[in-house]
Amino acid sequence: MKRIAIFFVLLLFAGSISFAQKRLPVLTDYHQIVTGDEQTNVYFPLLRGKRVAVVANQSSIIGKTQLVDSLLSAGIHVVKIFSPEHGFRGNKSAGAHINNGIDAQTGLPIVSLYGKHRKPTPEDLKGVDVVLFDLQDVGTRFYTYISTMSLMMEACAEQHIPMIVLDRPNPNGFYVDGPVLKPEFKSFVGMHPVPVVYGMTIGEYARMVNGEHWLKNGVQCNLTVIPMKKYRRNMIVKLPVKPSPNLPDWQAVYLYPSLCFLEGTVVSVGRGTDKPFQIYGYPGMKGNYVFTPRSIPGASLHPKFQGKTCRGKDLTAYADNYRHHPQRIQLKWLLNAYHQLKAMHVHPFFRKSFDLLAGTDSLRLQIEKGYTAKQIRQSWQQDLKKFKKIRAKYLLYK
């Protein structure tokens, strides 16, 4: 009997390990997934004979071909391109003003949805029968592509134009974490009551925005999502194309949800170097990594501390060791920088944008009051629990 009992204990233990391993994030090559845009047999019939507007950028590719080029080759009548932050070809710095123009390769008009003109006007959508949306998101609330998508959905709903979202993998889709946005902190870097990391693909997010009536006046878009095949939520996906100029590789994308908080402080996150969002530092700060930001056209024209020597940390090895870290936002780098600079009498540490990035003023106030990472994380839990109940209704992938 004793041997049988021991056997069952070992069996249960092995099962729990197997279950835990299945839930661990797995670094995955993008080409193992069949993305929404690759399923042309599903959505091309929805476009034929119609005047199509496309929301796209450099990440909108089928294989190695730009989506717009693929549509034109297939005889689809594309009439207009809408471009998000960083532009249609993805060669503009974060926050850079992007003008309307003509795409040199196709001759199609490009309407910028960044700057003061973020929501398409009725005139922008005149002569459009259907909008096709295809952008590579990275799964964080302050990454502006989901805001562009939401405003396009709103405009389409108001003009009674259907919208098709070609779903793509979320490289940070394996966890949900961070403070949930409060309504008074709504902005283009956070439009909805969701946590910083929401654990949904862009198609799932669109379904949630629509289903929860989060569009202006509660309108709903005639929405179709083309889901992926072979995608699992525990995948850390190595993207074939930079989603934006300062997220050059999977390590930067992995670290982005934690390091982007520092964008709202005086600390540099490596813009103007070869390792944006993989390092952080400040002149005179303690750390074993030294870097000097420089102007990089198309990525960071005027980075923090341009030409000045900064000292801090390189977190690339931390990302490479992802399987051994908790699946959550890491607060210790933000807290470390705050306490170091406070000791150096650097004031103010926070910029006005910090609360918008956090989606609340609570995080800043907690840090200033000396809360530990554990205490801060505990304060998120009730809101996260409520959000997960909402999120569950719109998930397409297990």
N, C-alpha and C positions, 0 to 999 in steps of 0.2 A: 504493500500500500504506500509505503514511504517513497519508493522509487516512482510509482505512478504519480504521486503528488508533486514530486520534484520535476518530473517530465512535463506536467501541465503548467507548472510555474515557469519553466524555461520556454515552453511554447508560447505562453502569454507574453513573456518578456520579448521574445523574438518578434512576435506579432506587433508589439508596440513600437519596437525599433523600426520594423519595416514600414509601419504607418507613418512614423516620424520622418523617415527618409523620403517617402513619397511627397511629403509636404515641404521638404526643404527646397529652396530655389535651385533651379538647374540652369547653368549657362548654356544657351541654345543658339545654334546658328539660325539666322533669319530664314534661310532657304528650306528649312525643315517644315515651315508653316505655309499653308496655302492661304494667302491674304485675300481680302475682299476684291481688290482690283484685279487679281489674277483670274477671277471667275467671270470672264467676259461673256460666257454663254448664258450667265444668269442676268446680267444687267444691260448688256448691249441691246437686247430686244426692247428694253424699257426706254431706250434712247433713240432708236431708229425713227426717222420721220419727224423728229422734234428739234427745236432750237435749244441747244444745251449750253449752259454756263458752268464752268468748272472752277472750284476752289482748290487750288493746288500750289505746290512749291517743289523744291528740288527732291524732296523725299517721295513725291508722287510718281513712282516708277512701276512699270510692269516688266519684270526681269531687269533689263538694263535700259529700257526705253521709257522716256517721259510719257506719262498718262495722256497728255494732250496730243502728242505725236501719234500714239497708238490709236486714239479715237479718230483722228483725222485720216489715218491710213485705212481704217475700217469703214470709212465713209460716213462717220457720225458728224452731224452738222453742229460743230462747236462755234458759238458766236462771241464768246467773251470769257476772259480769265479773271478771277478774283484772287488777289494775293494777300497773304497774312503778313505778320511781322517778319522781317528779314527778306521779304520780296519773293517773287515767283521763282527766281533762280537761286534763292537762298544765300545771297552774297552781301547782305546788308547787316550792319552792326545792330545789336540789341538797342531798341529805342530810337533808331535812326529814322528820319523822315523819309517816307517812300512815296514817290509821285506816281500818278497814273501814267500810262505810256503805251507803247506798242511792243509786243514781243518780236525781237529781230528774227527769230527762227521761223515763226509761223505767221507773222503779220497780224495776229489777233490783238484786239485792245485789252489792256490790263487795267483793272480797277483796284487800287490799293485799299485794303481794309485795315490800315494801321494809321496812327496819328489821330487827327480830329475826325476822320471819316471812317468809323469802325463798323457802322451798320449800313448795308446797302439801302439806297433810296428807291422809291418806286421807279424813278427814271433809270437807275442802274439796272433794274430788273425788267425794264420794258423790252418786249420782243423775246423774252426767255420763257420757254415752256417747262423746263426742268433744270434743277441745279444738282450737280454731281460734286460731292465733297470727298476729298482724299488727302488727309494730312497725317503725318506721323507724330502722335502725341508721346509724352514721356510720363504721364500718369500723375502729375502734380498740379494742384489748383492754380498756382501762380504762373504756369506755362500757358501763354495766351492763346494757343490754338483752340482750346475748348471755349474760350470767350468768343473768338471769331465764329466758331461753329454755332454757338447759341444765338448770336445776333443775326447770323444768316438764316437760321431756323425761324426766328421771329419775323424777319422781313419776308420770308417765303410764306409764312402763315398769313401775314397781313395781305399779301398779294395773291393768295390762293395758288401758289406754285409748289408742286411737289419737290421734295428733296431726297436724294439718295446718298447715304453715307457708306463708303467702302471701308469696312473695318480693318484695322491693323493691330498688331500686338502691342500691349502695354509692357515695356521693359521693367516697370516698377509695379506690376500688377499683382505681386505675390503677398502684399500686406496692405493694411489700412491703418493710418496713424496720423497724429497731429491734431492741433486745435481745429474745431469746426468753426467756419466763418460766421460772424455775427452780422446781422443786416446793416448796421451802421458803418461797417467797414467794407461794404461792397465797392468794387472797382473793377477795372479791366484785368487786374491780376487776381481777381477772386469775385465771381458773380453770384455764386450759389452757396447755400448752407451745407457745405461738404468739408471734410477734413483736408489737410494739405496733401496727403496721399490717400486716394479714394479707391484704389484696387479695382478699376474698371477699364475696359477698352473704350476707345472714343465712340464706338457704336453703342455700347451699353450706356455710356454717359448721355448720349443723345436721347436714348429711350427714356432715361430717368428725367431729364430736363422736360421732355414732352409730357411724360406720364404724370409728373408732379405739378404740372401747370406753372412752371417757373418762368415761362416766357411772359413778356409784358401783357398785362390785362388778362392773363390766363389763357391766351390763345394757344392752339395746338397746330403743329406743322403736320402736313401730309408726308410722313416720314417712312422711308424704307431703309433698313440696314442690311447690307450684304455681309453675312457673317463669315468668319474664317473657318478653315478646316485644319485639324491637327494642332490647334493651339491649346495649351494648358496654362492655367493661371499661375503656376509656380515657375514659369519660364523667365529667366533673365535673358532677354533677346539681344544678340549682337547685331545691331542695325547695319545694313549695308551702306547707308548714306547718312551723313550727319543730319539730325533733325533740325539743328540750328548751328551757326558758326562756332559757338563756344561750348558745344557738347560734342567733342570730336570722336569719342569712343565710348564703349559700354561702361568703363570705370567712371567717367565723368557723369554719365546718365544715372548710374547707381548712387553716386554721392550727392547728386544735385538736390534731392529733397532736403537733405540736412544742411548742406553748405549754402543754399540760396538764402537762408535767413541772414547770413553775413553780408549779403548784398545791401541789406537795410541798416548796415553799421558802417563805421569808418574802416573796417578791415577789408583787405583785398582777398578775393577768391581766385586769383591767378589770371584774371582777364589781362590780355596783353602779354601772355606767356604761352609756351607750348603745352601747358597743363591747366587750362581753365577748369574750374570746379573739381580739381583734384588736389589743390594746394590752398593754403590760406596763410596770411601773414600781415605784418605791419612793421614799419621802420623801428628798430630797437626792441622788438618783441623777442622773447626767448623761443628758441627752436633750432633744429639742426638742418633746416632747409632754407637756402638763400635764393632769392629771385629778384629780378629787376623788370617790372612791367615796361613794355614798349608799345608804340602805336602799331597796330596790325590792321591794314585796310580790309574791310569786309568782315571783321570780327570785333576789334576793339580799337577805335580811333583815338580815344582819349581815356585810357584806363586809369583807375586810382593809382596814385604814386608813380606815374609815368616817369621813368628815368631815375627813380629812387630805389635804393637797396632795401628790400624787405626780408624779414626773417620769420620763419614759422614752421609749418609742417607739410610734408608730402604724404597724402593719404592713399596713393595708388596701391600700395601693398595691402592696406586695409581692405580695399575693394577686391583685390585678387583673392583675399582670404574670406570671401563672402559667406561660405558655408558654415563658418564658425562664429558668425555674428548674429545677434537677435534680429528678427525681421521687423524693424521699426526705424523711425527717425532717430538719429544719433544727436543728442544735445550737448555732449561733453565738449565739442569743439567750440560751440557758441559760448558756453559757460567759461571755458578756459580763456578764450580771447577777452571776454568781458572782465574777468577777475585780473588778468594780467594788465590790461590797459587801465583799469581802475587804480591798480597799484602804481602805475606810471603817471597817474593824474591826467590821463587823456579824457577830456570831457568836451562835448557830449560823445558818448559811444554810439548811441542809436540815432539814426536819421528818421525823418518823417515817414519814409516809405516802409519802415519796419513793421508798423502795425497793419499796414495794408497787406504785406506779404504774409504775416501771421494770421490775418483775418480777424484780429481781436487786439485789444491793448493788454489783455491779461498776461500774455507771455512776457512782454516787456516789464510789466509791473512786478511779476513774480521774480524775474531775474534781479531786478533792482532791490527787491526785498530780501534777497538771499536764499530763495527756494532752491532745493536740490533738484537734480534731474528727476529723481523718483517722485518727489512731491508735485512737480510740474506735470509729469506724465499721468499721475493719478487724477489730476484735475480734468483731464480730457475724457476719462473713461465713460462717464454717463452720456455725454454727447455722441461719442463714437458708437456706443451701443444703440442709440436711437437711429443714427445714420445707417448702420449695418442692416437694420430692419427695412429701411427704405430701399437701400441698395439691392437687397436680395430679390426684390420684385422684378428687376430689370437685367439680371445676369443671363448671358447667353452661353457661358462656358463654365464647366465644373472645375 
